[in-house]
Amino acid sequence: MAEGTQVREQTLSDAKPRQDVSPPGGAPGGFRQALAHIFFWAYERGTWQYDLIVIAILAFIFLTPRSWFHDRPTLQLTDLRNRQGIVEVSHSSEGGSYLVDARLIDSTDPQKVENAVREVVQGRAGRPFAIKSISPVRDRNNVLLGYTVEIQFN
């Protein structure tokens, strides 16, 4: 047992302290260590460093212009055709009302809007119908977003 203790003490005495780590209780190791503390969120709650990081994050969230992020979802044409291109607004036994995405209409037959609307709504309506009205839906900048389609079942 004495030999094991002797070997351990000898190994510990031969060990050299690491130069890249600051000693416990010592001053911060400089800029690199400060960045590590910020990145790994190593500051305690209530310290001025913690408060400063929180303020910086909140400032980024609330003060960054929305135009910097072009995060509008891009819909693929297959998504539009399968599930996202048509929204049923109202439905009754006599007919219904639908909102149809303009990109979906443009992809089928851009020359004849009524034919394209009929083709698109046919899959959703499920039975024969007559189109009562088609009204374009535009945003503030007069960009065509879609069509409101009123139908009447035959």
C-alpha positions in Angstrom: 0.0 0.0 0.0 2.9 2.3 0.7 4.3 1.8 -2.8 1.0 3.0 -4.4 1.0 6.1 -2.4 4.6 6.8 -3.2 4.1 6.4 -6.9 1.1 8.7 -6.8 2.9 11.4 -4.9 5.9 11.2 -7.3 3.6 11.4 -10.4 1.8 14.5 -8.9 5.1 16.2 -8.1 6.3 15.7 -11.7 3.2 17.1 -13.3 3.5 20.6 -14.7 0.7 23.1 -14.5 -1.1 23.9 -17.8 -0.3 27.3 -19.3 -3.6 27.7 -21.2 -5.8 27.5 -18.1 -5.9 30.3 -15.6 -5.4 29.2 -12.0 -8.5 29.0 -9.9 -9.4 32.2 -8.2 -7.0 34.1 -10.5 -7.7 36.9 -12.9 -9.5 36.2 -16.2 -7.2 34.8 -18.9 -7.9 37.7 -21.3 -9.9 38.2 -24.4 -10.0 34.6 -25.5 -11.4 33.4 -22.1 -13.9 36.3 -22.1 -15.2 35.1 -25.5 -15.4 31.6 -24.2 -17.5 32.7 -21.2 -19.8 34.7 -23.5 -20.2 31.8 -25.9 -20.8 29.2 -23.3 -22.9 31.5 -21.1 -20.7 31.0 -18.1 -21.6 34.2 -16.2 -23.8 33.9 -13.2 -27.3 35.5 -13.1 -27.3 38.9 -11.7 -23.7 39.8 -12.8 -23.3 42.8 -15.0 -21.8 40.6 -17.8 -24.9 38.4 -17.8 -27.2 41.5 -17.9 -25.2 42.9 -20.8 -25.5 39.7 -22.8 -29.2 39.6 -22.2 -29.6 43.3 -23.3 -27.6 42.6 -26.4 -29.8 39.6 -27.3 -33.0 41.6 -26.7 -31.7 44.5 -28.7 -30.9 42.2 -31.6 -34.4 40.7 -31.5 -36.3 43.9 -31.3 -34.1 46.4 -33.2 -33.1 44.3 -36.2 -35.0 45.5 -39.3 -37.4 42.9 -40.7 -36.1 43.5 -44.2 -32.8 41.9 -43.2 -34.4 38.5 -43.0 -36.1 37.2 -46.1 -37.8 34.4 -44.2 -41.0 34.2 -46.1 -41.6 30.5 -46.8 -41.2 29.5 -50.4 -43.9 27.1 -51.5 -43.1 24.6 -54.1 -45.6 24.1 -56.9 -46.2 20.5 -55.8 -47.1 21.7 -52.3 -49.6 24.2 -53.7 -51.3 21.6 -55.9 -51.5 19.0 -53.1 -52.6 20.9 -50.1 -51.7 24.6 -49.8 -53.0 26.3 -52.9 -56.7 26.3 -52.1 -58.5 27.3 -48.9 -62.2 26.6 -48.5 -63.8 29.7 -47.0 -67.4 28.6 -46.9 -69.4 25.5 -47.9 -73.1 24.8 -48.1 -75.4 22.5 -50.0 -75.9 25.1 -52.8 -72.2 26.1 -53.3 -69.1 27.5 -51.6 -66.4 30.0 -51.6 -62.6 29.3 -52.1 -59.4 31.2 -52.0 -57.0 30.1 -54.7 -53.3 31.0 -54.8 -52.4 33.0 -57.9 -49.2 31.0 -58.4 -51.3 27.9 -58.8 -53.5 29.5 -61.4 -50.4 30.8 -63.3 -48.9 27.4 -63.4 -51.9 25.8 -65.2 -53.2 28.1 -67.8 -52.2 31.8 -67.6 -54.3 32.9 -70.6 -57.7 31.7 -69.3 -58.1 32.3 -65.6 -61.6 30.8 -65.5 -60.5 27.5 -67.1 -57.5 27.3 -64.7 -59.8 28.1 -61.7 -62.3 25.4 -62.8 -59.5 22.8 -63.1 -58.0 23.7 -59.7 -61.3 23.9 -57.8 -62.7 20.7 -59.4 -60.5 18.5 -57.3 -61.6 20.2 -54.0 -65.3 20.5 -54.8 -65.7 16.9 -55.7 -68.9 17.4 -57.8 -70.1 19.4 -60.8 -70.4 23.1 -60.3 -70.8 26.5 -62.0 -68.5 29.4 -61.3 -70.6 32.4 -60.0 -67.7 34.9 -59.6 -63.9 35.2 -59.6 -62.5 38.2 -57.9 -58.7 39.0 -57.6 -57.1 39.4 -54.2 -54.4 42.0 -54.1 -52.0 43.3 -51.4 -51.3 47.0 -50.7 -48.8 47.2 -53.5 -51.3 45.9 -56.0 -49.6 42.5 -56.3 -51.9 39.7 -57.2 -52.0 37.2 -54.4 -54.9 35.0 -55.5 -58.5 34.8 -56.4 -61.8 34.5 -54.4 -64.0 32.0 -56.3 -67.7 31.6 -55.6 -69.2 28.4 -57.0 -72.7 27.0 -57.2 -73.3 23.2 -57.3 -75.4 21.9 -60.2 
